Amino acid sequence: MHRRNLQFNALRAFEAAARHSSVSGAARELSVTHSAVSHQLRLLEQDLGVRLFRRTNRGLQITPEGERLAPVLVASFDRIAAAIDALQFR
């Protein structure tokens, strides 16, 4: 399996935006600006060569490609958090 050099912040921005269905919600959660999240989403879409969201006047609508990626990232970030918690409470 080939591992891509994707930006961690871009993956975090996508995962948060997918859960919130909102760039603003992701920005609040990540304590960054709306513009920073939008920039990270664009970079990730460019790196992957696919659209992850459709931008509408009502906000974000996740694409089928985004629907496939989002649950993988949610589960992965949950596993990372659990592993870190286990290290801290030994």
N, CA, C and O atoms as a GROMACS GRO file, in nm:
protein
  360
    1MET      N    1   0.084  -0.117   0.000
    1MET     CA    2   0.000   0.000   0.000
    1MET      C    3   0.089   0.125   0.000
    1MET      O    4   0.185   0.134   0.077
    2HIS      N    5   0.057   0.218  -0.085
    2HIS     CA    6   0.131   0.344  -0.095
    2HIS      C    7   0.071   0.446   0.001
    2HIS      O    8  -0.050   0.471   0.000
    3ARG      N    9   0.156   0.504   0.084
    3ARG     CA   10   0.108   0.609   0.176
    3ARG      C   11   0.136   0.745   0.116
    3ARG      O   12   0.250   0.776   0.079
    4ARG      N   13   0.034   0.826   0.106
    4ARG     CA   14   0.048   0.963   0.056
    4ARG      C   15   0.096   1.053   0.168
    4ARG      O   16   0.076   1.024   0.286
    5ASN      N   17   0.160   1.159   0.131
    5ASN     CA   18   0.201   1.261   0.228
    5ASN      C   19   0.095   1.370   0.236
    5ASN      O   20   0.115   1.482   0.189
    6LEU      N   21  -0.017   1.336   0.296
    6LEU     CA   22  -0.126   1.432   0.312
    6LEU      C   23  -0.104   1.514   0.438
    6LEU      O   24  -0.046   1.465   0.536
    7GLN      N   25  -0.150   1.636   0.436
    7GLN     CA   26  -0.137   1.725   0.550
    7GLN      C   27  -0.237   1.685   0.660
    7GLN      O   28  -0.357   1.674   0.635
    8PHE      N   29  -0.184   1.663   0.780
    8PHE     CA   30  -0.268   1.625   0.893
    8PHE      C   31  -0.375   1.730   0.921
    8PHE      O   32  -0.491   1.696   0.947
    9ASN      N   33  -0.338   1.858   0.916
    9ASN     CA   34  -0.436   1.964   0.942
    9ASN      C   35  -0.548   1.964   0.839
    9ASN      O   36  -0.662   1.996   0.872
   10ALA      N   37  -0.517   1.929   0.716
   10ALA     CA   38  -0.620   1.922   0.613
   10ALA      C   39  -0.716   1.807   0.642
   10ALA      O   40  -0.837   1.821   0.624
   11LEU      N   41  -0.664   1.695   0.687
   11LEU     CA   42  -0.749   1.581   0.722
   11LEU      C   43  -0.837   1.615   0.842
   11LEU      O   44  -0.956   1.581   0.844
   12ARG      N   45  -0.780   1.683   0.943
   12ARG     CA   46  -0.858   1.725   1.060
   12ARG      C   47  -0.968   1.822   1.018
   12ARG      O   48  -1.081   1.811   1.065
   13ALA      N   49  -0.935   1.916   0.931
   13ALA     CA   50  -1.034   2.014   0.886
   13ALA      C   51  -1.147   1.944   0.812
   13ALA      O   52  -1.264   1.976   0.834
   14PHE      N   53  -1.114   1.850   0.725
   14PHE     CA   54  -1.217   1.777   0.653
   14PHE      C   55  -1.306   1.698   0.749
   14PHE      O   56  -1.428   1.702   0.739
   15GLU      N   57  -1.244   1.626   0.841
   15GLU     CA   58  -1.320   1.542   0.934
   15GLU      C   59  -1.416   1.627   1.016
   15GLU      O   60  -1.532   1.589   1.034
   16ALA      N   61  -1.370   1.741   1.066
   16ALA     CA   62  -1.456   1.828   1.146
   16ALA      C   63  -1.566   1.890   1.060
   16ALA      O   64  -1.682   1.896   1.102
   17ALA      N   65  -1.531   1.935   0.941
   17ALA     CA   66  -1.631   1.994   0.851
   17ALA      C   67  -1.736   1.891   0.811
   17ALA      O   68  -1.854   1.924   0.800
   18ALA      N   69  -1.695   1.768   0.791
   18ALA     CA   70  -1.791   1.662   0.755
   18ALA      C   71  -1.887   1.635   0.870
   18ALA      O   72  -2.007   1.620   0.848
   19ARG      N   73  -1.836   1.629   0.993
   19ARG     CA   74  -1.924   1.605   1.108
   19ARG      C   75  -2.020   1.720   1.132
   19ARG      O   76  -2.136   1.697   1.167
   20HIS      N   77  -1.973   1.843   1.113
   20HIS     CA   78  -2.056   1.961   1.138
   20HIS      C   79  -2.138   2.003   1.016
   20HIS      O   80  -2.231   2.083   1.027
   21SER      N   81  -2.103   1.949   0.900
   21SER     CA   82  -2.161   1.995   0.772
   21SER      C   83  -2.146   2.146   0.759
   21SER      O   84  -2.234   2.215   0.707
   22SER      N   85  -2.032   2.195   0.807
   22SER     CA   86  -2.014   2.339   0.814
   22SER      C   87  -1.866   2.374   0.829
   22SER      O   88  -1.795   2.314   0.911
   23VAL      N   89  -1.821   2.469   0.750
   23VAL     CA   90  -1.685   2.521   0.766
   23VAL      C   91  -1.677   2.599   0.897
   23VAL      O   92  -1.578   2.589   0.970
   24SER      N   93  -1.781   2.677   0.927
   24SER     CA   94  -1.781   2.757   1.051
   24SER      C   95  -1.777   2.668   1.174
   24SER      O   96  -1.704   2.697   1.269
   25GLY      N   97  -1.853   2.560   1.174
   25GLY     CA   98  -1.852   2.467   1.286
   25GLY      C   99  -1.715   2.403   1.304
   25GLY      O  100  -1.667   2.388   1.416
   26ALA      N  101  -1.654   2.365   1.193
   26ALA     CA  102  -1.519   2.307   1.199
   26ALA      C  103  -1.420   2.409   1.252
   26ALA      O  104  -1.333   2.376   1.333
   27ALA      N  105  -1.431   2.533   1.206
   27ALA     CA  106  -1.340   2.639   1.250
   27ALA      C  107  -1.351   2.661   1.401
   27ALA      O  108  -1.250   2.674   1.470
   28ARG      N  109  -1.474   2.664   1.452
   28ARG     CA  110  -1.493   2.681   1.597
   28ARG      C  111  -1.430   2.565   1.674
   28ARG      O  112  -1.360   2.586   1.772
   29GLU      N  113  -1.456   2.443   1.628
   29GLU     CA  114  -1.402   2.326   1.697
   29GLU      C  115  -1.250   2.327   1.698
   29GLU      O  116  -1.188   2.294   1.799
   30LEU      N  117  -1.190   2.364   1.586
   30LEU     CA  118  -1.045   2.359   1.572
   30LEU      C  119  -0.976   2.487   1.619
   30LEU      O  120  -0.853   2.495   1.618
   31SER      N  121  -1.054   2.586   1.659
   31SER     CA  122  -1.000   2.715   1.704
   31SER      C  123  -0.913   2.782   1.598
   31SER      O  124  -0.804   2.832   1.627
   32VAL      N  125  -0.964   2.781   1.476
   32VAL     CA  126  -0.899   2.850   1.365
   32VAL      C  127  -1.006   2.930   1.291
   32VAL      O  128  -1.124   2.923   1.324
   33THR      N  129  -0.963   3.006   1.192
   33THR     CA  130  -1.058   3.087   1.117
   33THR      C  131  -1.132   3.004   1.012
   33THR      O  132  -1.088   2.897   0.971
   34HIS      N  133  -1.245   3.058   0.971
   34HIS     CA  134  -1.323   3.000   0.861
   34HIS      C  135  -1.234   2.987   0.738
   34HIS      O  136  -1.236   2.885   0.669
   35SER      N  137  -1.157   3.091   0.711
   35SER     CA  138  -1.068   3.093   0.596
   35SER      C  139  -0.964   2.982   0.604
   35SER      O  140  -0.931   2.921   0.502
   36ALA      N  141  -0.911   2.956   0.722
   36ALA     CA  142  -0.809   2.851   0.738
   36ALA      C  143  -0.867   2.714   0.706
   36ALA      O  144  -0.803   2.632   0.639
   37VAL      N  145  -0.989   2.688   0.752
   37VAL     CA  146  -1.054   2.559   0.722
   37VAL      C  147  -1.080   2.548   0.573
   37VAL      O  148  -1.052   2.444   0.513
   38SER      N  149  -1.133   2.652   0.512
   38SER     CA  150  -1.159   2.650   0.367
   38SER      C  151  -1.031   2.623   0.289
   38SER      O  152  -1.031   2.546   0.193
   39HIS      N  153  -0.924   2.686   0.330
   39HIS     CA  154  -0.795   2.667   0.263
   39HIS      C  155  -0.750   2.521   0.275
   39HIS      O  156  -0.705   2.462   0.178
   40GLN      N  157  -0.762   2.464   0.395
   40GLN     CA  158  -0.721   2.325   0.415
   40GLN      C  159  -0.808   2.229   0.333
   40GLN      O  160  -0.757   2.131   0.278
   41LEU      N  161  -0.936   2.258   0.324
   41LEU     CA  162  -1.025   2.173   0.243
   41LEU      C  163  -0.986   2.178   0.096
   41LEU      O  164  -0.982   2.075   0.028
   42ARG      N  165  -0.957   2.297   0.046
   42ARG     CA  166  -0.914   2.310  -0.095
   42ARG      C  167  -0.784   2.234  -0.120
   42ARG      O  168  -0.770   2.166  -0.221
   43LEU      N  169  -0.688   2.246  -0.026
   43LEU     CA  170  -0.560   2.176  -0.041
   43LEU      C  171  -0.582   2.024  -0.045
   43LEU      O  172  -0.522   1.955  -0.127
   44LEU      N  173  -0.666   1.973   0.044
   44LEU     CA  174  -0.692   1.829   0.048
   44LEU      C  175  -0.758   1.783  -0.080
   44LEU      O  176  -0.721   1.680  -0.136
   45GLU      N  177  -0.856   1.858  -0.128
   45GLU     CA  178  -0.922   1.822  -0.254
   45GLU      C  179  -0.822   1.823  -0.370
   45GLU      O  180  -0.829   1.736  -0.457
   46GLN      N  181  -0.732   1.918  -0.371
   46GLN     CA  182  -0.630   1.922  -0.476
   46GLN      C  183  -0.537   1.803  -0.466
   46GLN      O  184  -0.506   1.739  -0.566
   47ASP      N  185  -0.492   1.772  -0.343
   47ASP     CA  186  -0.401   1.658  -0.323
   47ASP      C  187  -0.466   1.527  -0.365
   47ASP      O  188  -0.401   1.441  -0.425
   48LEU      N  189  -0.594   1.510  -0.334
   48LEU     CA  190  -0.665   1.386  -0.366
   48LEU      C  191  -0.717   1.382  -0.509
   48LEU      O  192  -0.739   1.274  -0.565
   49GLY      N  193  -0.736   1.499  -0.568
   49GLY     CA  194  -0.789   1.505  -0.703
   49GLY      C  195  -0.937   1.476  -0.712
   49GLY      O  196  -0.987   1.438  -0.818
   50VAL      N  197  -1.009   1.495  -0.601
   50VAL     CA  198  -1.154   1.475  -0.600
   50VAL      C  199  -1.219   1.586  -0.518
   50VAL      O  200  -1.155   1.646  -0.432
   51ARG      N  201  -1.346   1.612  -0.545
   51ARG     CA  202  -1.424   1.706  -0.464
   51ARG      C  203  -1.480   1.630  -0.346
   51ARG      O  204  -1.539   1.523  -0.362
   52LEU      N  205  -1.461   1.684  -0.228
   52LEU     CA  206  -1.513   1.622  -0.106
   52LEU      C  207  -1.644   1.686  -0.061
   52LEU      O  208  -1.725   1.624   0.007
   53PHE      N  209  -1.662   1.812  -0.102
   53PHE     CA  210  -1.784   1.887  -0.070
   53PHE      C  211  -1.830   1.963  -0.192
   53PHE      O  212  -1.750   2.002  -0.277
   54ARG      N  213  -1.961   1.984  -0.198
   54ARG     CA  214  -2.017   2.083  -0.290
   54ARG      C  215  -2.051   2.203  -0.204
   54ARG      O  216  -2.114   2.190  -0.098
   55ARG      N  217  -2.010   2.319  -0.249
   55ARG     CA  218  -2.042   2.441  -0.175
   55ARG      C  219  -2.175   2.494  -0.227
   55ARG      O  220  -2.190   2.517  -0.348
   56THR      N  221  -2.269   2.514  -0.138
   56THR     CA  222  -2.399   2.568  -0.176
   56THR      C  223  -2.424   2.694  -0.094
   56THR      O  224  -2.349   2.724  -0.001
   57ASN      N  225  -2.529   2.768  -0.128
   57ASN     CA  226  -2.560   2.886  -0.048
   57ASN      C  227  -2.613   2.847   0.090
   57ASN      O  228  -2.629   2.934   0.176
   58ARG      N  229  -2.641   2.720   0.113
   58ARG     CA  230  -2.683   2.671   0.245
   58ARG      C  231  -2.568   2.610   0.323
   58ARG      O  232  -2.587   2.563   0.435
   59GLY      N  233  -2.449   2.609   0.266
   59GLY     CA  234  -2.333   2.552   0.335
   59GLY      C  235  -2.268   2.443   0.252
   59GLY      O  236  -2.257   2.454   0.130
   60LEU      N  237  -2.224   2.340   0.320
   60LEU     CA  238  -2.154   2.230   0.255
   60LEU      C  239  -2.245   2.110   0.236
   60LEU      O  240  -2.328   2.078   0.321
   61GLN      N  241  -2.227   2.045   0.122
   61GLN     CA  242  -2.295   1.918   0.098
   61GLN      C  243  -2.185   1.819   0.064
   61GLN      O  244  -2.113   1.837  -0.035
   62ILE      N  245  -2.172   1.715   0.143
   62ILE     CA  246  -2.065   1.618   0.122
   62ILE      C  247  -2.092   1.537  -0.004
   62ILE      O  248  -2.206   1.500  -0.032
   63THR      N  249  -1.986   1.510  -0.079
   63THR     CA  250  -1.997   1.431  -0.202
   63THR      C  251  -1.989   1.282  -0.167
   63THR      O  252  -1.956   1.247  -0.054
   64PRO      N  253  -2.019   1.194  -0.263
   64PRO     CA  254  -2.002   1.051  -0.236
   64PRO      C  255  -1.858   1.015  -0.196
   64PRO      O  256  -1.836   0.927  -0.113
   65GLU      N  257  -1.760   1.084  -0.256
   65GLU     CA  258  -1.620   1.059  -0.220
   65GLU      C  259  -1.595   1.100  -0.074
   65GLU      O  260  -1.526   1.031   0.000
   66GLY      N  261  -1.651   1.214  -0.036
   66GLY     CA  262  -1.638   1.259   0.102
   66GLY      C  263  -1.708   1.166   0.198
   66GLY      O  264  -1.659   1.142   0.308
   67GLU      N  265  -1.822   1.113   0.158
   67GLU     CA  266  -1.896   1.017   0.240
   67GLU      C  267  -1.815   0.890   0.266
   67GLU      O  268  -1.826   0.830   0.373
   68ARG      N  269  -1.734   0.851   0.170
   68ARG     CA  270  -1.649   0.732   0.189
   68ARG      C  271  -1.532   0.762   0.282
   68ARG      O  272  -1.491   0.675   0.360
   69LEU      N  273  -1.477   0.883   0.273
   69LEU     CA  274  -1.358   0.917   0.351
   69LEU      C  275  -1.392   0.954   0.496
   69LEU      O  276  -1.318   0.918   0.587
   70ALA      N  277  -1.502   1.024   0.518
   70ALA     CA  278  -1.534   1.078   0.651
   70ALA      C  279  -1.537   0.972   0.762
   70ALA      O  280  -1.473   0.993   0.865
   71PRO      N  281  -1.608   0.861   0.746
   71PRO     CA  282  -1.614   0.766   0.857
   71PRO      C  283  -1.479   0.701   0.888
   71PRO      O  284  -1.452   0.664   1.002
   72VAL      N  285  -1.395   0.689   0.788
   72VAL     CA  286  -1.261   0.634   0.810
   72VAL      C  287  -1.180   0.728   0.899
   72VAL      O  288  -1.112   0.686   0.992
   73LEU      N  289  -1.189   0.859   0.868
   73LEU     CA  290  -1.116   0.956   0.948
   73LEU      C  291  -1.174   0.969   1.088
   73LEU      O  292  -1.098   0.979   1.184
   74VAL      N  293  -1.305   0.969   1.102
   74VAL     CA  294  -1.367   0.976   1.235
   74VAL      C  295  -1.317   0.860   1.321
   74VAL      O  296  -1.274   0.880   1.434
   75ALA      N  297  -1.322   0.739   1.267
   75ALA     CA  298  -1.278   0.621   1.342
   75ALA      C  299  -1.128   0.628   1.373
   75ALA      O  300  -1.085   0.590   1.482
   76SER      N  301  -1.050   0.675   1.278
   76SER     CA  302  -0.906   0.684   1.297
   76SER      C  303  -0.870   0.785   1.406
   76SER      O  304  -0.787   0.756   1.492
   77PHE      N  305  -0.932   0.903   1.401
   77PHE     CA  306  -0.904   1.003   1.504
   77PHE      C  307  -0.953   0.956   1.641
   77PHE      O  308  -0.890   0.986   1.742
   78ASP      N  309  -1.064   0.884   1.645
   78ASP     CA  310  -1.112   0.827   1.771
   78ASP      C  311  -1.011   0.726   1.827
   78ASP      O  312  -0.986   0.724   1.948
   79ARG      N  313  -0.954   0.644   1.741
   79ARG     CA  314  -0.854   0.545   1.785
   79ARG      C  315  -0.728   0.613   1.834
   79ARG      O  316  -0.669   0.571   1.933
   80ILE      N  317  -0.685   0.718   1.766
   80ILE     CA  318  -0.566   0.793   1.808
   80ILE      C  319  -0.592   0.854   1.947
   80ILE      O  320  -0.507   0.843   2.035
   81ALA      N  321  -0.708   0.916   1.965
   81ALA     CA  322  -0.741   0.978   2.094
   81ALA      C  323  -0.743   0.872   2.205
   81ALA      O  324  -0.694   0.898   2.315
   82ALA      N  325  -0.799   0.755   2.177
   82ALA     CA  326  -0.805   0.647   2.277
   82ALA      C  327  -0.665   0.599   2.313
   82ALA      O  328  -0.636   0.574   2.430
   83ALA      N  329  -0.578   0.587   2.214
   83ALA     CA  330  -0.442   0.542   2.240
   83ALA      C  331  -0.366   0.645   2.324
   83ALA      O  332  -0.289   0.608   2.412
   84ILE      N  333  -0.386   0.771   2.296
   84ILE     CA  334  -0.320   0.877   2.373
   84ILE      C  335  -0.374   0.879   2.516
   84ILE      O  336  -0.297   0.892   2.612
   85ASP      N  337  -0.505   0.865   2.531
   85ASP     CA  338  -0.563   0.858   2.665
   85ASP      C  339  -0.504   0.742   2.745
   85ASP      O  340  -0.474   0.756   2.863
   86ALA      N  341  -0.489   0.627   2.680
   86ALA     CA  342  -0.434   0.509   2.748
   86ALA      C  343  -0.289   0.534   2.792
   86ALA      O  344  -0.248   0.487   2.898
   87LEU      N  345  -0.214   0.606   2.714
   87LEU     CA  346  -0.075   0.637   2.752
   87LEU      C  347  -0.071   0.731   2.872
   87LEU      O  348   0.014   0.717   2.960
   88GLN      N  349  -0.162   0.825   2.876
   88GLN     CA  350  -0.160   0.926   2.980
   88GLN      C  351  -0.210   0.873   3.115
   88GLN      O  352  -0.179   0.931   3.219
   89PHE      N  353  -0.287   0.767   3.116
   89PHE     CA  354  -0.345   0.718   3.240
   89PHE      C  355  -0.285   0.584   3.285
   89PHE      O  356  -0.349   0.507   3.355
   90ARG      N  357  -0.163   0.560   3.245
   90ARG     CA  358  -0.095   0.436   3.287
   90ARG      C  359  -0.045   0.447   3.427
   90ARG      O  360   0.015   0.353   3.479
   0.00000   0.00000   0.00000
